[in-house]
Amino acid sequence: MSNGIKEVDIDDLRIVPGLSDKILNLLSRVTSSGRFVPEIDGLRFFAIFGVIMCHIAEILTAHELYSGTAIKESFLYWFQQHGAFGVHLFFSISGFILSLPFAEGYLFGKPLPKLKKYYFRRVTRLEPPYIICLTIGLVGVSIYGSSFWKEIPHYFASLFYLHAIIYHQASTIGGILWSLEIEVQFYILAPFLAKVFLIRNTIFRRIIIITVCILSMLWQNTIQSSAHEMIFLTILGNIQYFLVGFFVADIYLADWRTIRPRRFLWDLALAIAFLLFTVIFYYVEEVNQWISYPFLLTVILFYFASFRGIITNKIVTNRWLVVFGGMCYSIYLYHMITIRTMWVLFTRNLVVTHNYVTDYLIQMALLCTALLVICSILFILFEKPFMQRDWPKKWSAAIVKYFDSKKRLF
């Protein structure tokens, strides 16, 4: 793609000298086309970091030393809890990534993705790591919690991404899997939603996308509490986040096709928006139900600052952040089981300072280190092999060859 945003060949990150370079090469993800936008993987890092920050805070405040209301009513805890918005940043990234090839086809006449290949790629890329993680979760829950047979229906409901629809709650095997069910719903709908790019008038097209976002949020704020949780565990309660990805993809393709200088102004705009977002929604409790509106604006500015800012761009394109962001699927799948296991076996005994901030920083350092090591291994074993587009063909050929050799022996 010939635009002003530099797309980097995956091989550009694979520099041979040095131990750190070898580690980065080993942990670098494989893309279908061999090319990727580093800013997006940098954004993925911040999305997964927010989720981890939130869950470590939840685990620490379950400790008897910090289980009181004083900590849970503090600004720090409120801020940590809103790290869960990293999931919604993931949604916007999915909207951005999946809309790009369709938008290029409709706007610039490039070949459109064939739906059969599109859906097959989604399945072969994401399903194997998901099944492995879900099976590990079933074994873990069966050993340390509920009975195996009681969890089997939940396992199959989760396996087909239907747990929230059937049980009206997150999966009992892995509570974090609720967001993946929503992602799959979006994957199915994305090719049809992307037909918005058939609208030739750029301004009108963007107005439609933003209008649908606003109307969706207005409708969501009218939902009765009885249906609230059910709706927000489906695409209906989250469509605006994916459409923000569409909006940024539109700008990325249509406006950033020529090289333009980066501006510190975008870094400043992001900092101001982030500050206002946190302060207003912490101190003005009555407006918390409208939190999605400024959050979406902050997300849009995060994209602008990442692509067009100076400081933010340098941060999100840091090689380590880009590589760990590329591993975010494995980290997301296994972060809760890893954090809880390490907490129970080791770090729980290190809550000793009686100062929440200090203990939280200690837990973050220890648990994040363990998380990166363990999830890096799981990424190499259970995700990276399925990043190759032709892995089903290679695996089937290897299996046929193996059985043919066995037949010749007998």
C-alpha positions as CSV (number, residue, x, y, z in Angstrom):
1,M,0.0,0.0,0.0
2,S,1.4,3.4,-1.0
3,N,0.5,5.6,1.9
4,G,2.4,7.9,4.2
5,I,2.3,5.4,7.0
6,K,5.3,3.2,6.8
7,E,4.4,-0.5,6.6
8,V,7.3,-2.6,7.7
9,D,8.4,-5.9,6.3
10,I,8.4,-8.5,9.0
11,D,12.0,-9.3,8.0
12,D,13.1,-5.8,8.9
13,L,12.7,-6.8,12.5
14,R,14.9,-9.8,12.2
15,I,18.4,-8.6,12.6
16,V,20.8,-11.4,13.4
17,P,23.4,-9.9,15.8
18,G,22.9,-9.9,19.6
19,L,21.0,-12.0,22.0
20,S,18.1,-9.5,22.3
21,D,17.7,-9.6,18.5
22,K,17.5,-13.4,18.5
23,I,14.9,-13.3,21.2
24,L,12.9,-10.7,19.3
25,N,13.1,-12.8,16.1
26,L,11.9,-15.9,18.0
27,L,9.0,-14.0,19.5
28,S,8.0,-12.1,16.4
29,R,4.6,-13.0,15.0
30,V,4.1,-14.2,11.4
31,T,1.7,-12.2,9.3
32,S,-0.3,-13.6,6.3
33,S,1.2,-11.1,3.9
34,G,4.7,-10.9,5.4
35,R,4.0,-7.2,6.1
36,F,2.4,-5.4,9.0
37,V,1.9,-1.9,10.6
38,P,4.1,-1.7,13.8
39,E,1.9,1.0,15.3
40,I,-1.0,-1.5,15.5
41,D,1.0,-4.1,17.4
42,G,2.2,-1.2,19.7
43,L,-1.5,-0.4,20.4
44,R,-2.1,-4.1,21.1
45,F,0.6,-4.0,23.8
46,F,-1.2,-1.1,25.6
47,A,-4.5,-2.9,25.3
48,I,-3.2,-6.1,26.9
49,F,-1.3,-4.1,29.5
50,G,-4.5,-2.4,30.6
51,V,-6.3,-5.7,31.0
52,I,-3.4,-7.2,33.0
53,M,-3.2,-4.1,35.2
54,C,-6.9,-4.4,36.0
55,H,-6.7,-8.1,36.8
56,I,-3.7,-7.8,39.1
57,A,-5.5,-5.1,41.0
58,E,-8.5,-7.4,41.4
59,I,-6.3,-10.2,42.8
60,L,-4.4,-7.9,45.2
61,T,-7.6,-6.3,46.6
62,A,-9.0,-9.8,47.3
63,H,-6.2,-10.1,49.9
64,E,-7.4,-9.5,53.4
65,L,-5.0,-6.6,53.8
66,Y,-6.6,-4.6,51.0
67,S,-10.1,-6.0,50.9
68,G,-11.6,-2.9,52.6
69,T,-13.6,-0.2,50.9
70,A,-11.0,2.5,51.3
71,I,-8.7,1.0,48.6
72,K,-11.6,0.2,46.3
73,E,-12.9,3.7,46.5
74,S,-9.5,5.3,45.7
75,F,-8.6,6.9,42.5
76,L,-5.8,4.5,41.9
77,Y,-8.1,1.4,42.1
78,W,-10.7,3.2,39.9
79,F,-8.0,3.8,37.3
80,Q,-6.7,0.3,37.4
81,Q,-10.2,-1.1,37.0
82,H,-10.7,0.9,33.8
83,G,-7.7,-0.8,32.3
84,A,-10.4,-3.3,31.3
85,F,-11.1,-0.8,28.5
86,G,-8.1,-2.5,26.9
87,V,-10.6,-5.1,25.6
88,H,-12.5,-2.4,23.8
89,L,-9.3,-1.1,22.3
90,F,-8.8,-4.6,21.0
91,F,-12.2,-4.4,19.4
92,S,-11.3,-1.2,17.6
93,I,-8.1,-2.8,16.4
94,S,-10.0,-5.7,15.0
95,G,-12.3,-3.3,13.2
96,F,-9.3,-1.5,11.8
97,I,-7.4,-4.6,10.6
98,L,-10.3,-6.5,9.2
99,S,-11.8,-3.6,7.4
100,L,-8.6,-2.6,5.6
101,P,-8.6,-5.1,2.7
102,F,-12.4,-4.6,2.1
103,A,-12.0,-0.8,2.2
104,E,-9.0,-1.0,-0.2
105,G,-11.1,-3.1,-2.6
106,Y,-14.2,-0.8,-2.5
107,L,-12.3,2.5,-2.5
108,F,-9.3,1.9,-4.7
109,G,-10.3,-1.1,-6.9
110,K,-8.0,-3.6,-5.3
111,P,-9.0,-7.3,-5.3
112,L,-11.5,-8.0,-2.5
113,P,-10.9,-10.8,-0.1
114,K,-12.7,-14.0,-1.1
115,L,-15.2,-14.8,1.7
116,K,-14.3,-18.5,1.7
117,K,-10.6,-17.8,2.2
118,Y,-11.4,-15.0,4.7
119,Y,-13.5,-17.2,7.0
120,F,-11.1,-20.2,6.6
121,R,-8.2,-18.0,7.6
122,R,-10.0,-16.8,10.7
123,V,-10.7,-20.4,11.7
124,T,-7.2,-21.8,11.0
125,R,-5.5,-18.8,12.6
126,L,-7.5,-18.4,15.8
127,E,-9.3,-21.6,16.6
128,P,-6.4,-24.0,17.4
129,P,-4.9,-21.8,20.1
130,Y,-8.3,-21.2,21.5
131,I,-9.2,-24.9,21.6
132,I,-5.9,-25.7,23.4
133,C,-6.5,-22.9,25.9
134,L,-10.1,-23.9,26.5
135,T,-9.1,-27.6,27.0
136,I,-6.4,-26.6,29.5
137,G,-9.0,-24.5,31.3
138,L,-11.4,-27.4,31.5
139,V,-8.8,-29.6,33.0
140,G,-7.9,-26.9,35.5
141,V,-11.4,-26.2,36.5
142,S,-12.1,-29.9,36.9
143,I,-9.2,-30.4,39.2
144,Y,-9.5,-27.3,41.4
145,G,-13.1,-26.3,41.1
146,S,-16.2,-27.8,39.6
147,S,-16.7,-31.4,38.4
148,F,-15.6,-32.4,34.9
149,W,-19.1,-33.5,33.8
150,K,-20.7,-30.4,35.1
151,E,-18.4,-28.2,33.0
152,I,-18.7,-30.2,29.8
153,P,-21.8,-28.3,28.6
154,H,-20.0,-25.0,29.3
155,Y,-16.9,-26.3,27.5
156,F,-18.9,-27.0,24.3
157,A,-20.9,-23.8,24.5
158,S,-17.6,-21.9,24.8
159,L,-16.0,-24.0,22.0
160,F,-18.6,-22.7,19.6
161,Y,-18.5,-19.1,21.1
162,L,-22.1,-19.5,22.3
163,H,-21.7,-19.4,26.1
164,A,-23.0,-15.9,26.6
165,I,-26.0,-16.5,24.3
166,I,-26.9,-19.8,25.9
167,Y,-26.1,-19.1,29.6
168,H,-26.4,-15.2,29.6
169,Q,-23.0,-15.0,31.4
170,A,-19.3,-15.3,30.7
171,S,-17.8,-18.8,30.4
172,T,-17.3,-20.7,33.7
173,I,-14.2,-22.2,32.3
174,G,-12.5,-18.9,31.4
175,G,-14.3,-15.7,32.3
176,I,-12.1,-13.7,29.9
177,L,-13.3,-15.6,26.9
178,W,-16.5,-13.5,26.7
179,S,-14.6,-10.9,24.5
180,L,-13.5,-13.6,22.1
181,E,-17.2,-14.6,21.5
182,I,-17.9,-11.0,20.6
183,E,-14.8,-10.9,18.3
184,V,-16.1,-14.0,16.4
185,Q,-19.5,-12.3,16.0
186,F,-17.7,-9.4,14.5
187,Y,-15.6,-11.6,12.2
188,I,-18.7,-13.0,10.7
189,L,-20.3,-9.6,10.2
190,A,-17.2,-7.6,9.1
191,P,-17.4,-8.3,5.4
192,F,-21.0,-7.1,5.3
193,L,-20.4,-4.1,7.6
194,A,-17.5,-3.1,5.4
195,K,-19.9,-2.4,2.5
196,V,-20.1,1.0,4.0
197,F,-17.0,1.7,2.0
198,L,-19.1,1.4,-1.1
199,I,-20.2,5.0,-0.3
200,R,-18.0,7.1,-2.5
201,N,-18.5,10.4,-0.7
202,T,-15.8,10.5,2.0
203,I,-17.5,12.9,4.4
204,F,-20.9,11.2,4.1
205,R,-19.3,7.8,4.7
206,R,-17.6,8.9,7.9
207,I,-20.7,10.7,9.1
208,I,-22.6,7.4,8.7
209,I,-20.0,5.5,10.7
210,I,-19.9,8.0,13.5
211,T,-23.7,8.3,13.6
212,V,-24.1,4.6,14.0
213,C,-21.6,4.6,16.8
214,I,-23.5,7.4,18.6
215,L,-26.9,5.8,18.0
216,S,-25.7,2.5,19.3
217,M,-24.4,4.1,22.5
218,L,-27.6,6.0,23.0
219,W,-29.6,2.8,22.6
220,Q,-27.3,0.9,25.0
221,N,-27.9,3.6,27.7
222,T,-31.7,3.0,27.5
223,I,-31.4,-0.8,28.2
224,Q,-33.0,-2.0,31.4
225,S,-30.6,-3.5,33.9
226,S,-32.1,-7.0,33.5
227,A,-31.0,-7.2,29.9
228,H,-27.9,-5.1,30.4
229,E,-25.4,-7.9,31.0
230,M,-26.7,-10.0,28.2
231,I,-26.5,-7.3,25.6
232,F,-23.0,-6.2,26.6
233,L,-21.8,-9.8,26.1
234,T,-22.7,-9.6,22.4
235,I,-21.8,-7.5,19.5
236,L,-24.9,-5.4,20.0
237,G,-23.4,-3.9,23.1
238,N,-20.0,-3.3,21.6
239,I,-20.5,-2.5,17.9
240,Q,-19.3,1.1,18.4
241,Y,-15.8,0.0,19.2
242,F,-15.4,-2.0,16.0
243,L,-16.8,0.9,14.0
244,V,-14.2,3.3,15.4
245,G,-11.7,0.9,13.8
246,F,-13.6,1.4,10.6
247,F,-13.4,5.1,11.0
248,V,-9.7,5.2,11.6
249,A,-9.1,2.7,8.7
250,D,-11.0,5.1,6.4
251,I,-8.7,8.0,7.5
252,Y,-5.6,5.7,7.2
253,L,-6.4,4.8,3.6
254,A,-7.9,8.0,2.3
255,D,-6.0,10.8,4.1
256,W,-2.7,9.3,5.0
257,R,-1.7,8.1,1.6
258,T,1.0,10.9,1.3
259,I,3.9,11.5,3.6
260,R,3.1,14.2,6.1
261,P,5.3,15.4,9.0
262,R,4.5,14.2,12.4
263,R,3.2,16.7,14.9
264,F,3.7,17.1,18.6
265,L,0.2,18.5,18.6
266,W,-1.3,15.0,18.4
267,D,0.7,13.9,21.4
268,L,-0.6,16.9,23.3
269,A,-4.2,16.3,22.2
270,L,-4.0,12.7,23.4
271,A,-2.5,13.7,26.8
272,I,-5.3,16.3,27.4
273,A,-8.0,13.9,26.3
274,F,-6.7,11.2,28.6
275,L,-6.4,13.6,31.5
276,L,-9.9,14.9,31.1
277,F,-11.3,11.4,30.6
278,T,-9.9,10.1,33.8
279,V,-10.5,13.1,36.0
280,I,-14.1,13.9,34.9
281,F,-15.3,10.4,35.1
282,Y,-13.8,9.7,38.5
283,Y,-15.1,12.9,40.2
284,V,-18.4,13.3,38.4
285,E,-20.2,10.0,39.2
286,E,-23.5,11.0,37.5
287,V,-21.9,10.9,34.1
288,N,-20.3,7.5,34.3
289,Q,-23.0,5.9,32.2
290,W,-21.8,8.1,29.3
291,I,-18.2,7.0,29.7
292,S,-18.1,5.3,26.2
293,Y,-18.3,8.7,24.4
294,P,-15.1,10.3,25.7
295,F,-13.4,6.9,25.7
296,L,-14.0,6.5,21.9
297,L,-12.7,10.0,21.3
298,T,-9.6,9.1,23.4
299,V,-9.1,5.9,21.3
300,I,-9.3,7.9,18.1
301,L,-6.7,10.4,19.4
302,F,-4.6,7.4,20.5
303,Y,-4.6,6.2,16.8
304,F,-3.8,9.7,15.5
305,A,-1.0,10.2,18.0
306,S,0.4,6.7,17.3
307,F,0.5,7.4,13.5
308,R,1.0,11.1,13.4
309,G,2.5,12.1,16.7
310,I,6.2,12.3,17.6
311,I,6.5,11.0,21.2
312,T,3.6,8.5,21.0
313,N,4.8,7.1,17.7
314,K,8.3,6.5,19.1
315,I,6.7,4.7,22.1
316,V,4.3,2.4,20.2
317,T,6.9,1.4,17.6
318,N,9.4,0.4,20.2
319,R,10.6,-3.1,19.0
320,W,9.9,-4.8,22.4
321,L,6.5,-3.3,22.7
322,V,5.7,-4.3,19.1
323,V,6.8,-7.9,19.6
324,F,4.9,-8.3,22.9
325,G,1.9,-6.7,21.3
326,G,2.1,-9.2,18.5
327,M,1.9,-11.9,21.2
328,C,-1.3,-10.4,22.7
329,Y,-3.6,-13.3,21.7
330,S,-1.5,-15.8,23.7
331,I,-1.1,-13.4,26.6
332,Y,-4.8,-12.7,26.7
333,L,-5.7,-16.4,26.6
334,Y,-3.4,-17.4,29.4
335,H,-2.8,-14.3,31.5
336,M,-5.5,-15.1,34.1
337,I,-4.6,-18.7,34.8
338,T,-0.9,-17.7,34.9
339,I,-1.4,-14.7,37.3
340,R,-3.7,-16.7,39.6
341,T,-1.3,-19.7,39.7
342,M,1.7,-17.5,40.4
343,W,-0.2,-15.6,43.0
344,V,-1.4,-18.7,44.9
345,L,2.0,-20.5,44.8
346,F,4.4,-17.6,45.2
347,T,3.6,-13.9,45.2
348,R,0.8,-13.9,47.7
349,N,3.4,-14.3,50.5
350,L,5.1,-11.1,49.3
351,V,2.3,-8.8,50.3
352,V,4.3,-7.4,53.2
353,T,4.7,-3.6,53.0
354,H,1.1,-2.6,54.1
355,N,1.2,0.0,51.4
356,Y,-1.1,-0.7,48.5
357,V,0.9,1.2,45.9
358,T,4.2,-0.5,46.9
359,D,2.7,-3.9,47.0
360,Y,0.9,-3.4,43.7
361,L,4.1,-2.4,42.0
362,I,5.9,-5.4,43.5
363,Q,3.1,-7.7,42.2
364,M,3.1,-6.1,38.8
365,A,6.9,-6.6,38.5
366,L,6.9,-10.2,39.6
367,L,3.7,-11.3,37.9
368,C,4.3,-9.5,34.6
369,T,7.8,-11.0,34.4
370,A,6.4,-14.5,35.0
371,L,3.6,-13.8,32.6
372,L,5.9,-12.7,29.7
373,V,8.2,-15.7,30.2
374,I,5.4,-18.3,30.4
375,C,3.3,-16.8,27.6
376,S,6.3,-16.4,25.4
377,I,6.7,-20.2,25.6
378,L,3.0,-20.8,25.0
379,F,3.1,-18.4,22.1
380,I,5.9,-20.3,20.4
381,L,4.3,-23.7,21.1
382,F,0.6,-23.1,20.7
383,E,0.1,-20.0,18.5
384,K,3.0,-19.2,16.2
385,P,2.7,-22.5,14.3
386,F,-0.8,-21.6,13.3
387,M,0.2,-18.2,12.0
388,Q,1.5,-19.7,8.8
389,R,-1.4,-19.4,6.2
390,D,-0.7,-22.8,4.7
391,W,-0.2,-24.8,7.9
392,P,-3.3,-27.0,7.3
393,K,-1.9,-28.1,3.9
394,K,1.6,-28.8,5.4
395,W,0.2,-30.6,8.4
396,S,-2.1,-32.8,6.3
397,A,0.7,-33.6,3.9
398,A,3.0,-34.6,6.9
399,I,0.3,-36.8,8.4
400,V,-0.3,-38.6,5.0
401,K,3.4,-39.1,4.6
402,Y,3.7,-40.5,8.1
403,F,1.0,-43.1,7.6
404,D,2.3,-44.0,4.1
405,S,5.7,-44.7,5.7
406,K,4.0,-46.9,8.4
407,K,2.2,-48.9,5.6
408,R,5.4,-49.6,3.8
409,L,6.9,-51.0,7.0
410,F,4.1,-53.5,7.2
